[in-house]
Amino acid sequence: MSSDSGTKRVRVAIIGAGAVSDYHHVPALRMDPRAELAAVCDADEGLLAKRKGDWGVELASTDPIALCASDAIDAVIIATPNFTHHPIATAAARGGKHVMCEKPLGLNAHEVREMYEAARDANVVHMTAFTYRFAPSMRYLRHLLKSGALGTPRHFRSQRFLDWPETSWGWRQYKDKAGAGDLFDMTIHRIDFALDLLGPLARVCGAVARFAPRTTTPDGRACAQSDVDDWSCLIGEFASGATGVWEGTTLAKGYGRNGFGHEWAEINGSEGSAVYRLHEPNTILLGKTGSDLAPVPVPSEFLKPADSPRDPSQGEPATVFRYDLVWEFISAIAEGRPAVPSFYDGLNAQLIADSVLESYEKRTWIETPLAKP
Ligand SMILES: NC(=O)c1ccc[n+]([C@@H]2O[C@H](COP(=O)([O-])OP(=O)(O)OC[C@H]3O[C@@H](n4cnc5c(N)ncnc54)[C@H](O)[C@@H]3O)[C@@H](O)[C@H]2O)c1
């Protein structure tokens, strides 16, 4: 930890200085007085030099494994392509660094289990960047559900529809680099928050499909065809007896919504229904028999984590709640407690996502017990 005016600050290295670090993690670190952006790492030397200047960071490296052993940092945020998460996260844990890693944690549950066990055994704080748990409407929906206001939960329903270009997605469109497509990129978030809301899934039945070949880059060059899904779905039975239905696609024409797309997740309980929507994250829809779904503002205590200096009235609502992930990560380190969601949560979501692929391959339901802690 660095000392600034007598206060210890958590020295964080960003590993992977691409889109998500620039949009979410660096602005979040900037607004947290307990944290310091101490190092940046990227395999692309040109981007690294740019970020070093733009972000004003002294220590820059193209070698994430060496950085994970450095005494100059206390924690890492891993935001590299999916196939690199496992070696970097395990090196970070073994180097005694607290570690937040982007989702999906790995290419499959075998990798993710090793990452979880490395972090658990090294006794470092570990966190999976499951962003949408932090949306104000999701936090309020969770509160209503857990406090019994919706009665006994019966159905969970999730739709994530995006209208994205059909040109190449780079590393994201290849199984050996991404693991899977829409399923690991988008639907895995919705699997995670469903597990958080409703507890373990007993079994799932899933399917995936690919429609876009993506053989042309946005600037018109030819590239190898995509071998991952651009549509994914599952149905599931929770251990509680509740049912779940999820569908995701990046090919839903007309669902652009300024890039945020359509997201709808709802619980139907015995007493009422509640709906979370990404494009209006500070409002929830509530309804019960005799009164149809209607918007209700999310109460102020759910708009941001307690003590966070973030002003929820500032910025694009569908963007700014994403800064709360880093707040949670740094809070867990400062308070000496586990972060939520952890690598264990990342492992349980990965087990379900892997089961969707297995289910589709075998054309059968798959039993899905929770991972051994
Ligand atoms: N939680 C969310 O809402 C969310 C949103 C977007 C992306 N993501 C996840 O974040 C990760 C990164 O996504 P992105 O959109 O920022 O990708 P990106 O391609 O924009 O950035 C990845 C960066 O990692 C660098 N890199 C590649 N291999 C590296 C290595 N071995 N060491 C160091 N740097 C390396 C690349 O040069 C690139 O700059 C992915 O796992 C993705 O699934 C999560």
Ligand as a Chemical Component Dictionary entry (heavy atoms), coordinates in Angstrom:
data_LIG
# 
_chem_comp.id                   LIG 
_chem_comp.type                 NON-POLYMER 
_chem_comp.pdbx_formal_charge   0 
_chem_comp.three_letter_code    LIG 
# 
loop_
_chem_comp_atom.comp_id 
_chem_comp_atom.atom_id 
_chem_comp_atom.alt_atom_id 
_chem_comp_atom.type_symbol 
_chem_comp_atom.charge 
_chem_comp_atom.model_Cartn_x 
_chem_comp_atom.model_Cartn_y 
_chem_comp_atom.model_Cartn_z 
_chem_comp_atom.pdbx_ordinal 
LIG N1  N1  N 0  -18.126 -6.832  -17.069 1  
LIG C1  C1  C 0  -18.479 -6.242  -18.195 2  
LIG O1  O1  O 0  -19.538 -5.611  -18.274 3  
LIG C2  C2  C 0  -17.572 -6.323  -19.382 4  
LIG C3  C3  C 0  -17.684 -5.429  -20.460 5  
LIG C4  C4  C 0  -16.772 -5.529  -21.513 6  
LIG C5  C5  C 0  -15.774 -6.501  -21.487 7  
LIG N2  N2  N 1  -15.692 -7.372  -20.441 8  
LIG C6  C6  C 0  -14.623 -8.392  -20.375 9  
LIG O2  O2  O 0  -13.378 -7.691  -20.216 10 
LIG C7  C7  C 0  -12.338 -8.394  -20.895 11 
LIG C8  C8  C 0  -11.677 -7.432  -21.891 12 
LIG O3  O3  O 0  -12.654 -6.958  -22.791 13 
LIG P1  P1  P 0  -12.418 -5.616  -23.650 14 
LIG O4  O4  O 0  -13.700 -5.350  -24.337 15 
LIG O5  O5  O -1 -11.820 -4.568  -22.815 16 
LIG O6  O6  O 0  -11.359 -6.173  -24.696 17 
LIG P2  P2  P 0  -10.296 -5.379  -25.567 18 
LIG O7  O7  O 0  -9.928  -6.293  -26.673 19 
LIG O8  O8  O 0  -10.787 -3.984  -25.853 20 
LIG O9  O9  O 0  -9.045  -5.188  -24.562 21 
LIG C9  C9  C 0  -8.240  -6.252  -24.165 22 
LIG C10 C10 C 0  -6.812  -5.719  -24.030 23 
LIG O10 O10 O 0  -5.977  -6.761  -23.502 24 
LIG C11 C11 C 0  -4.720  -6.696  -24.162 25 
LIG N3  N3  N 0  -4.064  -8.005  -24.028 26 
LIG C12 C12 C 0  -4.257  -9.142  -24.756 27 
LIG N4  N4  N 0  -3.507  -10.156 -24.271 28 
LIG C13 C13 C 0  -2.818  -9.632  -23.218 29 
LIG C14 C14 C 0  -1.874  -10.177 -22.313 30 
LIG N5  N5  N 0  -1.506  -11.468 -22.361 31 
LIG N6  N6  N 0  -1.336  -9.364  -21.370 32 
LIG C15 C15 C 0  -1.685  -8.045  -21.301 33 
LIG N7  N7  N 0  -2.587  -7.485  -22.148 34 
LIG C16 C16 C 0  -3.137  -8.281  -23.083 35 
LIG C17 C17 C 0  -5.051  -6.306  -25.589 36 
LIG O11 O11 O 0  -3.912  -5.743  -26.249 37 
LIG C18 C18 C 0  -6.175  -5.309  -25.376 38 
LIG O12 O12 O 0  -5.706  -3.984  -25.289 39 
LIG C19 C19 C 0  -12.995 -9.621  -21.524 40 
LIG O13 O13 O 0  -12.836 -10.728 -20.663 41 
LIG C20 C20 C 0  -14.473 -9.248  -21.607 42 
LIG O14 O14 O 0  -15.339 -10.364 -21.559 43 
LIG C21 C21 C 0  -16.564 -7.278  -19.407 44 
# 
loop_
_chem_comp_bond.comp_id 
_chem_comp_bond.atom_id_1 
_chem_comp_bond.atom_id_2 
_chem_comp_bond.value_order 
_chem_comp_bond.pdbx_ordinal 
LIG N1  C1  SING 1  
LIG C1  O1  DOUB 2  
LIG C1  C2  SING 3  
LIG C2  C3  SING 4  
LIG C2  C21 DOUB 5  
LIG C3  C4  DOUB 6  
LIG C4  C5  SING 7  
LIG C5  N2  DOUB 8  
LIG N2  C6  SING 9  
LIG N2  C21 SING 10 
LIG C6  O2  SING 11 
LIG C6  C20 SING 12 
LIG O2  C7  SING 13 
LIG C7  C8  SING 14 
LIG C7  C19 SING 15 
LIG C8  O3  SING 16 
LIG O3  P1  SING 17 
LIG P1  O4  DOUB 18 
LIG P1  O5  SING 19 
LIG P1  O6  SING 20 
LIG O6  P2  SING 21 
LIG P2  O7  DOUB 22 
LIG P2  O8  SING 23 
LIG P2  O9  SING 24 
LIG O9  C9  SING 25 
LIG C9  C10 SING 26 
LIG C10 O10 SING 27 
LIG C10 C18 SING 28 
LIG O10 C11 SING 29 
LIG C11 N3  SING 30 
LIG C11 C17 SING 31 
LIG N3  C12 SING 32 
LIG N3  C16 SING 33 
LIG C12 N4  DOUB 34 
LIG N4  C13 SING 35 
LIG C13 C14 SING 36 
LIG C13 C16 DOUB 37 
LIG C14 N5  SING 38 
LIG C14 N6  DOUB 39 
LIG N6  C15 SING 40 
LIG C15 N7  DOUB 41 
LIG N7  C16 SING 42 
LIG C17 O11 SING 43 
LIG C17 C18 SING 44 
LIG C18 O12 SING 45 
LIG C19 O13 SING 46 
LIG C19 C20 SING 47 
LIG C20 O14 SING 48 
# 
